[in-house]
């Protein structure tokens, strides 16, 4: 059974990730997410809301599954994480992340791919890759570098701290925080506001803001050193 659903909410596409309990990313979930984003790139909606399940946006890579993967599966994971980040970050339409709860490691990277981030006040957030010994795939670290101000990167990526939504707002990682039951509704409101703007000009401006970064990240992802060895390699 799949863990990705796509719905239309008054002309806004809503892509929901629901893999209990924490939306941890294994090969199957990443494959579904990449496929869904590729489909959206081929038939671009007026705007996209990317949402998690109740209480969890995503806990990042599934650390129960990944260490048991063989070399080919780990290579596929790295490739899929890069494709996920590049795909979401590169969509020309407005992308609003409804951060419905905890967003950790790769889950936080996914949240940073959005144009606007609405987060639950009842979550813990951070980039804990270093703490758990998981190096960043090139597109993932590239999004972190592009989207976080230097002080936020020091706190989250180097400090490996899990912080609350208010601290993420202060650091510039999130745009607004609301009560858990208001996250999706507010994300839809923002998506409708952005979708009302001239689509071609929005897409052009977004491309001008991110195009050079995306071009570099695509090159880096193709020759990502983690494709040779990732988790558990010495």
Helices and strands as residue ranges (DSSP letters): E 4-9, E 12-17, H 27-42, E 47-51, E 55-58, G 66-68, H 71-90, E 94-99, E 101-104, H 106-112, E 116-120, E 125-126, H 129-132, H 138-147, H 150-153, I 154-158, H 165-171, E 176-178, G 180-182, H 183-195, H 199-222, G 225-227
